[in-house]
Amino acid sequence: MNHPTFRKRWLTAAIAVAACSSSTEVLAQNADQSASSGNETSSLPTLQVTESRIYEDSSGPVLGIAATRSATGTKTDTPIIETPQSISVIGSQEFRNYGAQNVNQALGYTAGVSSAYGGGGADTTHDSMMIRGFSVYNSYRDGSKYQVNVFDAQQELYGLERLEVLKGPSSILYGVASPGGLINAVSKRPTSEPLREVNLQVGSFDRRQVSADFSDSLDENGEFSYRLTMLRRESNTFVDHVPDDRTYIAPAFKWQPNKDTSLTLLGEYQRDETTYIYGLPASGSILPNPNGKIPQERFVGEPGFDDYDNESYSLGYLFEHDFSNRLKLSHNFRNFHSDRNFDNVGIVQQPQSSAGRLFSRTAHDRRDASRAISSDTSLQYDWEAGTTTHTSLIGLDYVRQRHETERYQQSVPALDLYSPDYGSGQLGESVPNVYSNVSRKEQVGLYVQNQMKIADKWVVMLGGRQDWTDTEASRYFDPSQQQQQDDDAFTGRVGFVYLADNGLAPFASFSQSFEVATGTDRNGDQFEPTRGEQYELGIRFQPEGWDTLLTATAYELTQENMLVADPVDTTFQTQIGEVRSRGVELEAKTELGLNANLVAAYAYTDARTTKSSPATPEKVGERTGQAPYNQFSLWGDYRFSDFGLPGLKLGAGVRYVGSTLPNAHLDGEVPDFTLFDAMVSYETGPWLLSLNATNLTDETYIESCTYACFYGEPRSLVGTASYQW
């Protein structure tokens, strides 16, 4: 109990209790006097720790650098150390330290997660990541599915309290999901204590941003509380003719008539005015070109034509009621809408001639609309049997999604990527595009789970889920051409954790996932869902009272029933493909003394095709595109309290991403890269002044290659002035 981190947390708790009663105020004052005199233990025995200890809410701020609780892996408020599956939690203060401007950047120091489609800075229209070698497109907010289409806009980072990465199959709780895992974004919620913050921000690429966050109780008893988070940004990007303008408003309201019942309303409106970055050819980026490298700021579209104007809004609620100290009801609901104009010009991969300068292009008029509702209702029952305690969960969730895309195609003059002449010719006649379609998806899932704790030493988790899905797709211009498909799938998970007295917790688990595969084979039979399975062994270290979480894991993750060319008739597909990912991940978050924090991560990922069609035997053993073998990151920050400057804080970090392969239709290799970041901040009174630098050495690098290649963001400097009162 004498560890300095525990003492700091205890003092914080004592101060919080002091606001509630005069007797605890005296204890807090005594604790302060004890700390100032160097006596760390004299007052501790008089404090009722059971009443004043800090309890981290799984939906609230991370207290310190290392989170202790999460609901993403279990749908119950569970200590991370008792969860038998890898989870990484990044709190809002942590991604502020990094100077992150979007979700991809906020996850840059997380093991096993990498950017796709230039999401780290090149593209401002969507969040797309790779986890353990598999693409992750579905978005989740507050434990439920959120957006419909990957282009339904980025989630605004300033509106989030924390990001939680659940690694590996997760269908037991969420239904249709990538085998690599999922990213659950947790919204900022009303607080009972006053919170008032205004931020002014300027930075590279003419960035100008103002944001504000207000929260408080509306009455003396704290029955009603609110939160209002707002942001307005006008900015350019490092790519010519690509703005990054955003308006964001997120009101929230909470009603808690007593300790057993609460209803939280969450609203959100966001408008993005930017341009989709189509990417560059491999020739001139990762492959040689007689003219050298294509400039990283090069825009392949047409100024005045390319446009991404997206409006999205959502409205939902989170309801909880404790019938007793054993039985709890939770019910969540959210409605999501997104509409956008999405005109863009794409470029072909091969130059028109050996001169390597001119590249053909195609223009696309595009309008998209997404609609979704999600609902999740569960009952949690806590009970005991001898020396065993149980948390049993049964739930039913429902998701309905609709996405409509109306597209037209036009011819557009070729572009010299080394000396572009925009607007040199007229666009051709608009022709309906065959990719115009309307898709509808419905999912109903029934899940059960039991968390059993034996003699406070062993944790056994067992769960299963049955899903029913209905998928429909039709041509936008010819609705009579329609496909409809019904699927059902059962998935499960079993896991074990041993809790040692010294904070060590080895764990093992087996988990499953599924994804819908639409279409039919050459016999007219409907495709079965693809299946994901993961075996994982790991160990955590999180001693009580320490702001520390160390994690080491090893896993084997396989996805079966993958679609490949039918060897009998290659115009059809068959489900005999398999992709396997094996890896090791190390992650550390710890406080060093009272003034320093350290975040370190390493991931080795070997993702490749293990089974393919006899028609394409060369694909067996082929590495998965965009999945680096090695990733390493290290971040540290230090507050100069010991030098009489408690307001001064410095931080620095390094990120290394190993070489990757592009998608199958592109040649070449994406080189590895190393980036350095830094920050400095100074706090005085209600003011906090900070300066963040990302890619400090201005490294020119390709972040990823998918259907095209994307440069990463060059050096960026962002200064922020925050006023809190």
matplotlib code that plots the C-alpha trace (Angstrom):
import matplotlib.pyplot as plt

x = [0.0, 3.0, 3.6, 3.5, 0.9, -1.5, -0.9, -1.7, -4.9, -5.8, -5.4, -7.5, -10.2, -10.0, -10.5, -13.5, -15.1, -14.4, -17.0, -19.6, -19.1, -17.3, -15.9, -14.2, -13.0, -11.0, -9.5, -8.5, -6.8, -5.0, -3.9, -2.6, -0.6, 0.8, 1.9, 3.5, 5.5, 6.7, 4.7, 2.8, 1.2, 0.1, -3.4, -4.1, -5.6, -8.2, -9.7, -12.6, -11.0, -14.1, -16.0, -13.4, -11.4, -11.3, -13.7, -13.1, -16.3, -15.9, -17.7, -15.9, -12.5, -9.4, -7.9, -4.2, -2.4, -3.5, -7.2, -8.5, -12.0, -13.8, -17.2, -16.2, -15.0, -17.9, -20.8, -20.5, -18.4, -15.4, -11.8, -9.5, -7.3, -10.2, -11.0, -9.6, -9.1, -6.8, -8.1, -6.3, -7.9, -6.8, -8.2, -9.0, -6.0, -3.7, -4.7, -4.5, -0.9, -0.1, -1.7, -4.0, -6.5, -8.5, -9.1, -6.3, -3.7, -5.1, -4.4, -0.8, 0.7, -1.4, 0.0, -1.4, -3.3, -2.2, -3.7, -5.3, -6.2, -3.9, -6.1, -3.3, -3.5, -3.9, -7.7, -10.3, -13.4, -13.3, -11.7, -10.2, -7.7, -6.1, -6.1, -4.0, -3.8, -7.5, -9.4, -11.9, -14.6, -17.6, -17.7, -19.1, -20.2, -21.0, -21.1, -23.4, -23.0, -22.9, -22.2, -23.4, -20.8, -17.0, -17.5, -20.1, -17.4, -14.7, -15.8, -14.9, -12.2, -13.0, -16.5, -15.0, -14.0, -12.0, -11.2, -11.3, -9.7, -11.0, -8.6, -9.7, -13.1, -16.0, -19.2, -20.2, -21.3, -21.6, -22.8, -21.3, -17.8, -14.3, -12.1, -9.4, -11.5, -13.3, -12.9, -15.5, -15.7, -17.1, -19.0, -18.5, -21.3, -22.8, -20.9, -22.3, -19.4, -18.8, -16.7, -16.1, -13.4, -12.8, -9.9, -8.4, -6.1, -3.9, -1.5, 0.1, -1.9, -3.8, -5.5, -7.9, -10.2, -12.3, -13.9, -15.7, -16.9, -19.5, -21.0, -22.7, -25.7, -28.9, -30.1, -28.6, -29.3, -27.6, -30.8, -30.5, -27.2, -26.1, -23.1, -22.5, -19.5, -18.9, -16.2, -15.7, -12.7, -11.5, -8.3, -6.4, -4.4, -1.0, -2.7, -3.5, -7.2, -8.3, -9.8, -10.6, -13.6, -15.9, -18.8, -19.6, -22.3, -23.0, -25.6, -26.2, -28.7, -28.8, -31.7, -30.9, -33.8, -32.0, -28.9, -30.7, -32.0, -30.5, -31.4, -28.8, -29.8, -27.0, -27.2, -24.7, -24.6, -21.6, -20.9, -17.7, -16.6, -13.6, -12.5, -11.8, -8.2, -8.2, -4.5, -1.6, -0.2, 2.4, 4.6, 6.2, 5.4, 6.7, 7.9, 10.4, 9.2, 11.5, 10.4, 11.2, 8.8, 5.3, 5.1, 3.3, 0.9, -0.3, -4.0, -5.3, -8.8, -10.4, -10.6, -14.2, -15.6, -14.3, -16.3, -17.2, -20.0, -21.4, -24.1, -24.7, -26.6, -27.5, -29.9, -30.0, -30.3, -28.7, -31.0, -30.1, -32.2, -31.1, -34.0, -31.9, -28.2, -28.2, -30.5, -29.8, -31.5, -29.7, -31.3, -29.5, -31.0, -29.5, -30.7, -28.1, -28.5, -25.9, -26.2, -23.5, -22.4, -19.3, -18.1, -14.5, -12.0, -10.1, -6.8, -5.6, -2.5, -0.5, 0.8, -0.4, 3.2, 6.7, 7.3, 5.4, 3.8, 0.2, -2.4, -5.9, -8.8, -12.5, -15.0, -17.7, -20.9, -22.0, -24.6, -24.9, -27.4, -27.1, -29.8, -29.5, -31.1, -29.5, -31.0, -29.4, -31.3, -29.7, -30.3, -27.3, -27.7, -25.0, -25.2, -23.0, -22.6, -20.2, -16.9, -17.9, -19.4, -21.2, -22.1, -24.6, -25.8, -28.5, -29.3, -31.0, -29.8, -31.2, -29.5, -31.1, -29.0, -29.7, -27.2, -28.0, -25.4, -26.4, -23.4, -22.7, -19.5, -17.9, -14.8, -12.2, -8.9, -5.7, -3.5, 0.3, 1.1, 4.4, 3.0, -0.8, -3.0, -6.4, -9.5, -7.9, -10.9, -14.6, -16.1, -17.9, -21.5, -22.8, -23.5, -25.2, -22.5, -23.1, -22.0, -25.1, -27.1, -29.3, -28.4, -30.4, -29.2, -31.0, -29.4, -31.0, -28.8, -29.5, -26.5, -25.8, -22.6, -21.4, -18.4, -17.5, -15.0, -13.7, -12.2, -11.1, -8.4, -9.8, -12.0, -13.9, -15.9, -18.2, -20.6, -22.6, -24.7, -27.1, -27.5, -30.0, -29.3, -31.2, -29.3, -30.8, -29.2, -30.7, -29.6, -30.4, -31.4, -33.1, -34.7, -36.0, -32.5, -32.5, -30.6, -31.9, -30.1, -30.8, -28.1, -27.7, -24.6, -23.7, -20.5, -18.9, -16.1, -14.5, -11.7, -9.7, -7.8, -5.7, -5.4, -2.2, -1.7, 1.2, -0.9, 0.0, -2.9, -2.2, -5.1, -6.2, -9.2, -10.9, -13.3, -15.2, -16.6, -18.6, -19.2, -21.9, -20.7, -23.2, -23.8, -24.0, -21.6, -21.8, -24.5, -26.7, -26.1, -26.0, -22.6, -22.1, -20.8, -17.0, -15.8, -13.1, -11.4, -8.7, -6.6, -4.9, -2.5, -1.4, -0.4, -1.1, 0.5, -1.5, -0.7, -3.3, -2.7, -0.3, -1.0, 0.4, -0.8, 1.7, 0.4, 2.0, 0.0, 0.5, -2.3, -3.3, -6.2, -7.8, -10.6, -12.2, -14.8, -13.0, -14.2, -11.7, -11.9, -13.8, -11.2, -13.9, -15.2, -13.2, -16.1, -17.6, -16.3, -16.2, -15.5, -12.3, -10.0, -8.3, -6.3, -4.2, -2.6, -0.1, 1.5, 2.9, 2.0, 3.6, 2.0, 3.0, 1.4, 2.8, 3.4, 7.0, 7.0, 4.6, 5.6, 6.4, 4.4, 5.5, 3.6, 5.3, 4.0, 5.4, 3.6, 4.8, 2.1, 2.4, -0.8, -0.9, -3.1, -2.9, -5.5, -6.5, -8.1, -6.2, -6.7, -4.5, -2.0, 0.6, -1.5, -0.8, 1.8, 1.2, 1.3, -1.8, -1.6, -1.1, 0.0, 3.5, 5.6, 6.9, 5.5, 7.1, 6.2, 7.3, 6.0, 7.1, 6.1, 7.5, 6.1, 8.8, 7.4, 10.6, 12.3, 9.8, 7.9, 4.8, 3.1, 5.7, 5.3, 7.4, 6.7, 8.2, 7.5, 8.7, 6.7, 8.1, 6.0, 7.7, 7.4, 4.1, 2.7, 0.1, -3.1, -2.8, -3.2, -0.3, 3.3, 6.1, 6.6, 5.7, 9.0, 9.2, 9.2, 10.0, 8.3, 9.0, 6.5, 6.9, 4.8, 5.3, 2.7, 2.5, -0.3, -0.8, -4.0, -7.0, -4.8, -3.2, -0.9, 0.4, 2.3, 2.3, 4.5, 3.9, 6.4, 8.9, 11.7, 9.4, 9.8, 8.4, 6.8, 4.1, 1.6, -0.2, -1.1, -4.5, -6.1, -3.7, -0.9, -1.2, 1.5, 1.6, 1.2, 4.4, 5.5, 2.6, 2.7, -0.5, -0.7, -3.6, -4.7, -7.2, -9.1, -10.8, -12.9]
y = [0.0, 2.3, 2.3, 6.0, 5.3, 3.9, 6.9, 9.3, 7.4, 7.2, 10.9, 11.6, 9.3, 11.1, 14.4, 13.1, 11.8, 15.2, 16.7, 14.4, 14.7, 16.9, 13.8, 12.6, 16.1, 15.9, 12.6, 14.2, 17.1, 14.7, 12.7, 15.8, 16.7, 13.2, 13.3, 16.7, 15.5, 12.4, 10.1, 7.8, 5.4, 7.3, 8.2, 5.2, 2.9, 5.5, 5.7, 3.4, 2.3, 0.3, 3.6, 5.8, 3.7, 4.7, 2.6, 2.9, 2.7, 0.7, 3.5, 6.4, 8.0, 5.9, 6.7, 7.0, 5.4, 1.7, 0.9, -1.6, -2.4, -2.9, -4.1, -4.7, -8.2, -9.4, -6.9, -6.7, -4.3, -6.7, -6.2, -6.5, -8.9, -11.3, -11.3, -14.3, -12.5, -9.7, -6.1, -2.8, 0.3, 3.8, 6.6, 10.2, 11.6, 9.1, 10.0, 13.7, 13.0, 11.5, 14.5, 12.1, 13.7, 10.6, 7.0, 5.5, 7.8, 7.2, 3.5, 4.1, 2.8, -0.3, -3.8, -5.7, -2.7, -1.1, 1.4, 0.6, 2.9, 5.6, 6.1, 7.4, 10.8, 10.7, 10.0, 11.9, 10.1, 6.8, 4.7, 1.5, -0.7, -4.1, -6.2, -9.3, -9.4, -9.1, -6.0, -4.4, -2.3, -2.6, 0.2, -0.1, 2.6, 1.9, -1.9, -2.0, -1.8, 1.8, 2.8, 0.9, 1.5, 2.1, 5.6, 6.8, 9.2, 9.0, 9.0, 12.2, 11.5, 14.5, 13.0, 9.8, 8.9, 5.8, 3.4, -0.4, -3.0, -6.5, -8.8, -12.0, -13.5, -11.7, -13.1, -14.6, -11.1, -9.1, -11.4, -10.8, -9.6, -9.8, -12.6, -10.1, -8.3, -5.1, -1.5, -0.2, 3.5, 4.7, 8.0, 10.9, 10.9, 13.3, 13.8, 14.9, 17.2, 20.4, 20.1, 23.1, 23.2, 25.4, 24.6, 26.7, 24.8, 25.8, 23.8, 22.6, 22.7, 25.8, 23.9, 26.0, 24.4, 25.3, 22.8, 22.8, 20.3, 21.1, 18.9, 19.3, 18.3, 20.2, 19.9, 19.7, 15.9, 15.0, 13.4, 15.2, 15.9, 16.9, 17.0, 19.0, 18.4, 20.6, 21.1, 23.2, 22.7, 24.3, 22.8, 21.7, 18.4, 17.6, 16.5, 19.3, 20.3, 18.2, 20.1, 18.7, 20.7, 19.3, 20.4, 18.2, 18.5, 15.8, 16.6, 14.0, 13.9, 11.6, 10.9, 8.9, 9.1, 6.7, 4.5, 1.6, 3.2, 5.4, 6.6, 8.3, 9.9, 10.3, 12.5, 13.3, 15.4, 15.5, 17.1, 16.5, 18.6, 17.0, 15.0, 11.3, 10.5, 7.8, 6.8, 6.7, 4.1, 1.7, 3.0, 6.1, 5.2, 1.7, 0.8, 2.6, 5.2, 6.9, 10.3, 9.5, 9.5, 11.0, 14.0, 13.1, 16.1, 15.0, 15.0, 12.6, 13.9, 17.1, 20.2, 21.4, 17.9, 15.7, 16.1, 14.3, 16.2, 13.9, 14.6, 12.0, 11.9, 9.4, 9.3, 6.6, 5.8, 3.5, 2.2, 0.3, -0.9, -3.0, -5.0, -6.1, -6.3, -9.5, -8.9, -6.1, -5.1, -3.3, -2.0, 0.0, 1.5, 3.7, 5.1, 6.2, 8.1, 9.2, 11.0, 12.2, 13.4, 11.4, 12.4, 11.3, 10.6, 7.4, 6.5, 3.3, 1.6, 1.4, 4.5, 5.0, 4.6, 3.8, 7.5, 6.8, 10.2, 10.0, 7.9, 7.2, 8.2, 7.7, 10.0, 8.8, 10.8, 9.2, 9.6, 7.4, 7.0, 4.8, 3.9, 1.7, 0.8, -1.4, -2.7, -4.8, -6.1, -8.2, -9.5, -10.0, -12.2, -12.4, -15.4, -17.7, -21.4, -22.2, -20.6, -19.9, -16.6, -16.3, -13.5, -14.9, -13.0, -13.6, -11.2, -10.5, -8.0, -6.8, -4.9, -3.6, -1.8, -0.3, 1.2, 2.8, 3.9, 5.6, 5.9, 7.2, 6.9, 9.5, 9.7, 12.2, 13.3, 11.5, 13.2, 13.8, 13.0, 14.8, 18.0, 18.0, 20.2, 20.1, 21.0, 20.4, 18.7, 18.1, 15.2, 12.7, 11.6, 10.1, 6.4, 4.4, 2.4, -1.3, -1.0, 1.1, -1.0, -1.2, -3.6, -4.5, -6.6, -7.8, -9.7, -11.2, -12.8, -14.7, -15.0, -16.5, -16.2, -17.2, -15.8, -18.1, -17.2, -20.0, -19.1, -15.7, -17.6, -19.1, -17.4, -19.6, -18.0, -20.0, -18.5, -19.3, -17.4, -18.2, -15.7, -15.5, -13.1, -11.9, -10.2, -8.6, -6.9, -5.4, -3.3, 0.4, 0.9, -2.5, -3.5, -6.7, -8.1, -9.0, -11.5, -12.7, -14.9, -16.3, -17.6, -18.9, -19.6, -20.7, -19.3, -19.9, -18.9, -20.6, -19.1, -19.5, -17.1, -17.8, -14.9, -15.0, -13.0, -11.0, -9.5, -12.1, -13.6, -16.2, -16.9, -19.2, -19.0, -20.3, -18.1, -18.1, -15.7, -15.7, -13.4, -13.7, -14.7, -13.8, -15.5, -19.1, -21.7, -23.3, -25.7, -22.8, -23.6, -20.6, -19.9, -20.7, -18.1, -17.9, -19.1, -17.7, -19.6, -18.4, -20.2, -17.7, -18.0, -15.0, -13.5, -10.2, -8.4, -5.8, -5.6, -4.0, -0.3, 0.1, 2.1, -0.7, -3.3, -5.6, -8.1, -10.9, -13.1, -15.7, -16.8, -18.8, -17.3, -19.1, -18.1, -20.9, -21.2, -18.4, -17.8, -18.9, -19.8, -23.0, -25.4, -27.0, -23.6, -20.6, -18.2, -19.4, -19.5, -22.2, -22.2, -24.1, -21.2, -20.6, -17.8, -18.2, -15.6, -16.5, -14.0, -12.7, -9.4, -7.5, -4.5, -2.4, 0.6, 1.8, 4.8, 5.3, 7.1, 10.0, 12.0, 9.6, 7.3, 4.6, 2.9, 0.2, -2.3, -5.0, -7.3, -10.1, -11.1, -13.9, -13.8, -15.8, -18.0, -21.7, -23.2, -22.0, -23.4, -26.0, -23.4, -20.9, -23.1, -20.2, -18.4, -21.0, -19.4, -15.9, -13.2, -11.2, -7.7, -4.8, -7.1, -6.3, -9.0, -6.6, -3.5, -1.7, 1.5, 3.3, 6.4, 8.2, 11.4, 13.2, 15.9, 18.1, 18.3, 17.2, 20.2, 22.8, 22.9, 20.8, 22.5, 21.4, 18.1, 16.6, 13.5, 11.6, 8.5, 6.3, 4.0, 1.3, -0.5, -3.3, -3.8, -5.1, -6.4, -4.6, -6.4, -9.3, -7.3, -4.9, -5.7, -4.5, -4.2, -1.3, -0.4, -0.3, 3.1, 4.7, 7.8, 10.0, 12.0, 14.6, 16.9, 19.6, 21.1, 23.7, 24.1, 27.3, 28.0, 27.2, 27.2, 24.3, 25.1, 22.2, 21.6, 18.2, 17.1, 13.9, 12.5, 14.9, 14.1, 14.6, 11.1, 10.5, 7.0, 4.9, 4.0, 1.2, -0.1, -1.6, -1.1, 1.9, 3.3, 6.0, 8.3, 8.8, 12.3, 14.4, 16.3, 18.0, 20.6, 21.4, 23.9, 23.9, 26.4, 24.9, 26.8, 24.9, 26.3]
z = [0.0, 0.2, -3.6, -4.7, -7.4, -4.8, -2.5, -5.3, -6.2, -2.5, -2.1, -5.2, -3.7, -0.4, -2.0, -4.0, -0.8, 0.9, -1.4, 0.1, 3.9, 6.4, 8.2, 5.1, 4.4, 7.6, 6.5, 3.2, 4.9, 7.2, 4.2, 2.5, 5.6, 5.9, 2.2, 2.6, 5.7, 3.9, 6.1, 3.6, 6.1, 9.3, 8.1, 5.9, 8.7, 9.6, 6.1, 5.2, 1.9, 0.9, 0.6, -0.9, -3.3, -6.9, -9.1, -12.8, -14.8, -18.0, -19.9, -18.2, -18.3, -17.9, -14.5, -15.2, -18.1, -17.7, -17.8, -15.3, -16.5, -19.8, -21.1, -24.7, -24.2, -22.0, -22.2, -18.4, -16.4, -15.9, -14.8, -17.8, -15.9, -15.6, -19.3, -21.2, -24.5, -25.6, -25.1, -25.6, -24.1, -25.2, -23.1, -24.3, -22.4, -24.1, -27.6, -26.7, -25.6, -29.0, -30.8, -32.7, -35.0, -36.0, -34.8, -36.9, -35.4, -31.9, -32.4, -33.7, -30.4, -30.1, -30.8, -33.7, -35.3, -38.6, -41.0, -44.3, -47.2, -45.9, -42.9, -40.7, -42.4, -46.1, -46.3, -44.2, -45.3, -43.3, -40.6, -41.8, -39.9, -40.0, -36.8, -36.6, -40.4, -41.2, -42.4, -40.0, -41.6, -39.3, -36.7, -33.2, -30.7, -27.1, -27.6, -30.7, -34.4, -35.6, -39.2, -42.2, -44.9, -44.5, -46.2, -43.6, -42.3, -39.7, -36.1, -34.4, -31.8, -29.6, -29.0, -27.6, -24.0, -24.9, -27.8, -27.0, -29.3, -28.8, -30.7, -32.4, -33.1, -31.3, -32.8, -29.4, -28.4, -31.6, -34.4, -37.9, -37.3, -38.7, -37.4, -36.6, -34.0, -33.5, -32.3, -29.9, -29.5, -26.2, -26.3, -23.8, -21.3, -18.8, -15.6, -12.2, -11.6, -13.5, -16.7, -18.8, -21.6, -24.6, -27.1, -29.8, -32.3, -35.2, -37.2, -40.4, -43.6, -42.5, -39.7, -37.6, -35.1, -32.1, -29.8, -26.5, -23.9, -21.2, -18.6, -15.2, -13.0, -13.6, -10.0, -6.6, -6.2, -9.5, -10.8, -14.1, -15.9, -19.4, -21.7, -24.8, -27.0, -30.1, -32.8, -35.9, -38.1, -41.3, -42.7, -45.8, -46.0, -47.4, -50.7, -53.1, -53.4, -50.5, -47.6, -44.1, -42.8, -40.1, -37.9, -35.0, -32.2, -29.7, -27.0, -24.2, -21.3, -18.3, -15.9, -12.8, -10.4, -8.0, -7.7, -9.4, -12.6, -15.3, -18.8, -21.0, -24.3, -26.8, -29.9, -32.6, -35.7, -38.0, -41.4, -43.3, -46.4, -47.9, -50.9, -51.2, -52.0, -54.6, -54.2, -56.6, -59.1, -57.9, -60.7, -59.2, -55.6, -54.7, -58.2, -60.4, -62.8, -65.4, -64.0, -60.4, -57.5, -57.8, -55.4, -52.2, -52.5, -56.0, -56.5, -59.2, -59.4, -60.9, -58.7, -58.6, -59.5, -56.7, -53.6, -50.4, -48.6, -45.9, -43.3, -40.6, -37.4, -34.8, -31.8, -29.2, -25.5, -22.9, -20.2, -17.0, -14.1, -11.1, -9.8, -6.9, -6.1, -8.2, -11.3, -13.8, -17.0, -19.8, -23.0, -25.7, -28.9, -31.6, -34.9, -37.5, -40.8, -43.3, -46.7, -49.0, -52.4, -53.3, -56.7, -57.4, -60.2, -60.2, -62.0, -63.6, -62.4, -65.7, -67.6, -71.1, -72.5, -71.6, -70.8, -67.5, -67.2, -68.5, -66.7, -67.8, -65.4, -64.9, -63.3, -61.0, -60.1, -56.8, -54.2, -51.1, -48.3, -45.2, -42.6, -39.5, -36.2, -33.5, -30.3, -27.5, -24.5, -21.8, -18.3, -15.9, -12.9, -10.1, -7.9, -5.6, -5.0, -2.2, -3.0, -6.5, -7.8, -11.1, -13.5, -16.0, -19.0, -21.5, -24.3, -27.6, -30.1, -33.5, -36.3, -39.5, -42.1, -45.5, -47.9, -51.3, -53.8, -57.1, -59.4, -62.9, -64.9, -67.2, -69.3, -68.3, -69.9, -68.8, -66.3, -66.3, -62.7, -62.9, -64.4, -64.0, -66.2, -64.5, -66.4, -69.8, -71.2, -70.9, -69.0, -71.1, -71.0, -67.8, -68.0, -65.2, -63.3, -62.7, -59.1, -58.3, -55.9, -52.8, -50.0, -46.9, -43.9, -40.9, -37.9, -34.9, -32.2, -29.0, -26.7, -23.3, -21.2, -17.8, -15.9, -13.0, -10.4, -8.2, -4.8, -6.1, -8.1, -11.2, -13.8, -16.2, -19.1, -21.3, -23.9, -27.0, -29.6, -32.3, -35.2, -38.0, -40.9, -43.9, -46.7, -49.8, -52.7, -55.9, -58.8, -58.3, -61.9, -62.3, -58.9, -60.5, -60.4, -56.8, -54.6, -51.2, -48.8, -45.3, -43.1, -39.5, -37.5, -34.0, -32.4, -29.0, -26.7, -23.8, -21.7, -18.4, -16.2, -13.1, -10.7, -8.7, -5.5, -7.1, -10.0, -12.6, -14.6, -17.3, -19.6, -22.4, -24.7, -27.8, -29.7, -33.0, -35.5, -38.8, -41.8, -44.4, -47.9, -50.5, -53.8, -55.2, -56.5, -60.0, -58.7, -57.6, -53.9, -51.5, -50.0, -46.3, -43.9, -43.6, -40.2, -37.9, -35.0, -32.7, -30.0, -27.7, -24.8, -22.8, -19.5, -17.8, -15.0, -13.1, -9.4, -7.1, -6.6, -9.4, -12.6, -14.7, -17.2, -19.0, -21.5, -23.6, -26.0, -28.7, -31.0, -34.1, -36.0, -39.0, -41.4, -43.4, -46.2, -48.1, -51.7, -54.4, -58.1, -58.8, -60.4, -62.6, -63.9, -63.0, -63.8, -60.6, -57.0, -54.4, -50.6, -50.1, -49.3, -45.9, -44.4, -41.2, -39.0, -36.3, -34.0, -30.8, -29.2, -26.3, -24.7, -21.7, -20.1, -16.8, -14.6, -13.6, -10.3, -9.9, -13.0, -15.9, -18.1, -20.6, -23.4, -25.4, -28.0, -30.3, -32.7, -34.9, -37.4, -40.0, -42.0, -45.2, -47.4, -46.4, -48.8, -52.2, -55.4, -57.5, -60.3, -58.4, -56.5, -56.5, -53.9, -51.2, -48.8, -50.1, -47.5, -46.7, -48.1, -45.7, -42.9, -41.6, -40.0, -37.4, -35.6, -32.7, -30.8, -27.7, -26.1, -22.9, -21.2, -18.1, -15.9, -14.3, -10.8, -9.2, -10.8, -9.5, -12.8, -12.3, -15.2, -17.7, -19.5, -22.4, -24.4, -27.3, -29.3, -32.1, -34.4, -36.7, -39.3, -41.2, -45.0, -46.4, -49.6, -51.6, -52.7, -55.1, -58.3, -57.6, -57.9, -55.6, -51.9, -49.5, -47.7, -43.9, -42.2, -38.8, -37.5, -34.5, -32.6, -29.8, -27.6, -25.0, -22.8, -20.0, -17.5, -15.6, -13.7, -16.0, -19.1, -20.8, -23.8, -25.9, -29.1, -30.9, -33.7, -35.7, -38.1, -36.6, -39.1, -42.1, -43.4, -46.9, -46.9, -48.4, -45.6, -47.5, -50.9, -51.6, -55.0, -55.1, -53.0, -50.3, -48.9, -45.2, -43.7, -43.7, -40.6, -38.9, -36.1, -34.1, -31.3, -28.8, -26.2, -23.7, -21.1, -18.3, -15.4]

ax = plt.figure().add_subplot(projection="3d")
ax.plot(x, y, z, "-o")
ax.set_aspect("equal")
plt.show()
